[in-house]
């Protein structure tokens, strides 16, 4: 009998015992291609010698020193590397252990910033429907996925929701992509004005929508419009790049492709590549300066923030990206994988949309391509697809509730950056057989 409290008490999971490049191996010796990087985490695969050696070497000198008393070389070096590569002005780095912690830190920093500059009325959060920002209470409250929120609603602070930038389901036939983006920015501005700009603290959004919507990409100009709206009303723009950042979409920070710099950005997952639990919240200099010139104390903290071994892993991951030109490989293999998905599923009667950027791709399933009617939730297609893919030796990330937390099914693919050309065909072939089984 296992004493582990699992995610699902009725699931019977294989036991992972080893990793080999893009593959995980279970206790029976079966190999699984990690087509989703777990949850867009394992960007370097499962046996990267450089990262492992960096962590081992750090443990030999220093494992842990509480940041209430010390800083450390790995934390300082990783912060320098991130600040040097981030969009303009994002020069302060607050380390945490994962994505939900990063979002919690971002929300608390936003609130404290307005207290420090004498605007205490600003506390309201605006987010997007069907977004996901984490599972701790603050992050969950900031998300717009109703299925995840519902059981804990009495514990959550109020969040005000606007439409996501979901071109496949949101853009009207009579408007261009630019007009659609402008309409959404206007919707955000109207909500700020309805609430009272003096009360709105932040707008938080995933730069590229992740697990709950399946790699939905913003239309060109959308985030520039959002940036202008936030600036006009003094609202902080928080971009959540926990899943889509750190090279996953073809640039180190996903927002580089939008031509904007947020006030605060959250990163995690790929930063440690699965070798250590690490994330970060980065903020603009003026936000840091408000704290430094005011109370001098960010009223927040976790025991393991800035953990030396975790930071050493992050340094090694960023070095691997650059020394091996892996983000260029993301763009190349991402284009190949998307082309292969379109060749295999482009005319499939139950595939409505294939979308995403880089090695962050989603396939949405429908009952009717013409009407975009989703599959009946009672069929449980997402769960069936996950099981069928595992049988095929493919790890992928199917999810139900694509549209509103209840209706819709999609699968997210986020394979390691080290994948090779031949593995593109392997992934698509295994996924195709799994889809056929799940839809049967």
N, C-alpha and C positions, 0 to 999 in steps of 0.2 A: 504494500500500500504506500502510495506517495503522500507525503505531507505538504507538498507544494500546493498552494492555492492558485489554480490556473485561471486563465482568462475565461475559459468556458468549462464548467464542471462536467459536462457531458461529452466533451471531445476526447478522443484518444489519439494523442499526438505521437509521431515517431520521435526518437531521441537523436538529436544531432550530436555527433561525436568528432567530426573533423571538417575542415574546410580546405578546398583546393581551387585556388583561383576564383572563378565565377560559380563554383559548385559547393554545395553543402552535402555532407555524407552522413547517413543515419547509421544506427547500430547494426542494421542488417547489411550494410554495405551499399545501399542504394544511393545513387547520385541525383541531386536535384539542381538544375540550373536556376540560379537565384535571379529570376527575371524582374523582381521588384526591389532588389536590394534590401530585403526584409520590408521595411517601410521607407524606401528611398534613403537608406542608411549606408549600406555596404558598397560605397563607390569604388573602393580599391579591391573588391573581392574579399576572400576569406583567408588569404595566406601571404599577405604582403610582408616580406622580410624586413624592409626598411622601417616600417612603422613598429613592428614587433621589437626590433632591436632598439629603437629609440625609447620605447617604454621600458624595456628591460634595463637599459643603461641608466635611465632616470631613477628607477627603483633602487639601483645600486648606490646612488648618491643621496637622493632625498625622495621619499614617497609623499609625505604630507606635512604641511606647516599651515596652521590656521591663518587665514588672511586678516584676522583681527590683530595679529602680531607680526606677520612677515609677508613680504612678497617673494617671488622666486624668479630665477632666470627663465624657465620655460614660459611662465605666464607673461613676463615682460616681452620676451621675444615674439610670442604669438600675437600679443596685442599690437606690437610694432608692425608685424607682417600684415595683419588685418587692416589696420589703419592706413597703411601705405597703399593698399589695393582697393579700398572701399570708395564708393561715390563721395563726391566733394563734401567735406565738413564732418564726416562720420569718423571722428578721431579718438573717441573714448570708448573703451571696451570693458564691459562688465561680464565676467565669466560666470556660468552656471553649469548645471549638470545635464540639461536637456531642454527640449523645446517648450514644454509647458512652463518651466521655471523662467525661461527667457521672456515669455509673454507676460507672466506675472510681474517680472521686474520692469518691463516696459510700461505696463499700466500704472504701477506704483510710482515710477519715475515721472511719468506724465502728470500725475496728480501732485506730486511734491514740487515739480517745477512751477506749476501755477500758484501753489502756496508761497513759494520762495519769491516770486515776482509780484505778489500782491493781487492775484486774481482768484480768490478762494471759491468763487461761485462755479468755476469750471470743474465739472466732475462727470458730465454725461459722456457716454461712449456711443459712437455710431459704428456699426459694423454692417456686413452684408449677409443677406439670407443665404443659407446653405454653406456658410463658411465654417472652417474648423480651426481653432487656435490652441487647442490643448484640453486636457482633462482635469487640471486643478480648478478650483471653483472660480477664480477670477478669469482664467483663460476660457473655461467653459461658458461663463456668462458672456464673454466677448464674442463667442462664436454664434453662428446662426443656424446650426443644424438642430432642428427641433427634436428629432429622435433622441439625440444625446442629451439635450437639455431637459426634456420633460420630467424624468424621475427626480431631478434635483432642483426643479424650478423654485420651490420655496426658499432654497438656500442661495439663490443667485441674485446679484444686483441687476437692476434694469439696464438693458441695452436696447438701443433703437436701431432698427434694421432697414436698410435700403436694398435695392436690387443688385445682384451680382452682375458682373460683365460676362454674360454667358451667351455668346453670339448665336450658337445653334438653337437655343430655346428662347432667347430674349429679343433678338433683332427682328423688327418688323420687315415684311417683304417690301414695303414702300420707302424704306430708309437705307441710306448707305451706312457702311461701318463707321465712318466719321460722325454721321448724324446720330447713330446709336450711342457712340461714346459720349457725345455732347449731351444727349438726353439724360444719360445716367449721371453725368457730372451735375447737370441742372437739378436732378432729383436729390442728390446729396446736398446741394446748396439750399434747396427748399426745405429739407429736413432740418438743417442747421438753423435756418431762419424761423422755422416753426417752433423749435425748442428754445430759441434765444441764443444767439452766438456767444453771449457772455457766460453761458452755462455749459457749452460744449468743450470737452477736454481734448478728444481725439477721434480720428477716423482710422480704423484698423482694417487692413485687407491683406489677403495673400496675393503676392505679385502674380503668381500663376496658381490658380486654384488646385488644391491637392486631393486628399483622400476622399472627401465627401462629394466632390463634383467631377473628379476625373480629369485633371490636367486642362482646365479651361484657361485659355490664354486671353489677355485683354486685347481689345481692338486697338489699332494704332491711334495714339492721341488721347486715349481714355485717361491714363494716369497723369498726363500733362494737364488735362482739364481738372482732375481731382486735386493736383498740386496747387493749381491757381485758386480753386475754391477754398482750400484749407488756408492758404496764405491770406486770402482776402478777409477771412474771418478769425484769424489768429488761432486756428485749430491745428493741433499736432497731427502729422501724418505718420502712422506706424505701419510699416510693411512687414508682414510675417513671411520670412523666407526660410523657415525651419525645414520645410520639405523641398522647396523649389530652388533654394540657394546653394552656395558652395559648388558651383560648376554644373549643377544638374541640368539647367536649361541651355547651357552653351556659353555662359559667362559666369565669372566667379559669383557675382551678385546678380540675381535675375533682373533687378531694376535698372541695371546698366543698359539693357535693351529698350527701356522705356524713356531714357533720356532725362531721368529725374533723380534727385537725391531725397530720401525721406528724412524726417526728423529723428526717427528711431527705427532701427531694423533689428529683427530677431533671426538668429541662425542657430543651427544645431545639426543633428543627423550626420550629414556628410562631413562636417568639420572634424569629427573623430573617426569617421568611416566605420564605426562599429568596434573599433579597437579599444576605445575608452569612451565613457559617457561624458560628453562635453557639449555645451552650447554657449551662446553669448548674446547679449543685448548691446548694440552699439548706438551711440547718440551723437547728435550734433554738438559742436563745441559750446554753443550758446546755452544749451541745456545744462551741460556740465558746469559751465561758468556760473550759472545762476545758483547752483548748489554750493560751489566753492566760495562764491562771494557772499553767500547767505549763511545758512546754518553750518555748512561744511560737512554735513553728515547725511548720507542717503540712508533713510530709515528702512532698511531692508537687509537681507543677507541669508545665506545658507551655509551650512557647515563645510560642504565640499567645493564651494566656488573657488575657482583658480587653482584646483588641485594640480600639483606639479606633474604627476605622471600623465594626467589627462591632457594638460597643456602641451607636454612633450609629444604626445600623439598628434595633436593638432598641428604642431610645427612640422612634423614629419609628413603629414597628409598634404599640407600646402606645398611643401618642397616637392613631393611626388608629382603633384599636379603640374608644376612648372618644369621640373627636370625631365619629365617624360611627356610633356606637351599633351596631357590627358584631356584638357578641356577642348582642345582641337579635335581629339578623338570623339568626344561627346557629340560635337557638331557633325562629324563625319558619320559615325555609327548611328546617330539619331536620324539623320536623313535616310540612311540605308534601311533602318528598321521601320521608319514610317512608310517608305516606298513599298517594303515587303508587306506591311499590314494592309496598305491600300490595294495591293495586287491580290491579296488573299481574301480580304473582307469588303472591298470597295463596292461590290455588287451583292453582298450577302443580304438576303431578305430581312434579317433581323439585326443588321448593323446600321445605325442611323448616322453616326458621326465618328470620325477618327481625328484626333486633335492632340495638341501639345507642342512642346519645344524641346530640342536636344534629346536627351535620353529620359524624357519625362512625358510619356504618351498615354493617352486614354482612348478606349474604344467604348462607345455607348450603344447599348442594345435596345431595340424597340420591337413592338409587335407589328407596326406598320410604318414603313419608311416614308410614305407620302404624308401621313398625318402626324408623324412623330409620336404616335400613341405608345406609351411605355408598356412593357410586359406586365402581366398580372403579378403583383407582389406575392400572391399565394403560391406561385410556381417556385419561389426561392432560387432564382437563377444564379444570383451571386454566390450563394453558399454551395450550390451544385457545381458551379464552375471552379471554385477553389478546390473542392475535393477531386474533381476530374483532372485538374491540372497537376495536383500532387501525384495522382496515379500515373500521369504521363512523365513525371520527373521534372516538373516546372513549378517554381514558386512565382505566383503573381498576386495581385492585390485587387480582387473583385470587391465591389461594394454595392449594397442596395441603397435606395433612397436618393438617387442622383438628383432628382428634381426638387423634392421638398422634404427630404428625410424619410419618406415612406415609399414614394413611387419612383421607379427608374432603376436601371442596373447598368453598371459599367465595370471595366477592368482597367487598372492602372499598371503600367509597365515602367520600371525605373531600374534597369539592369546596371551592373558595375561599369565604370568608365573604361575598364580594361577589356571589355568584350571584343571579340574578333569577328571578322566578316562571316565566317562559317557559322558562328553562333547566332547570327541574325536569323538564318534559315531554321536553325534548331528551335529557337524560341517561337517563331511563327508557326512552324509545323506542329509543335506540341500544343500551342494555344489553339490552333484550328481543330485538332482532334478533341481537345477538352471542351471547346465551345459546342461542337457537334453532340457530344455526350450530354452537356448541361441543358441544351435546348431540345433534346429528344423527348 
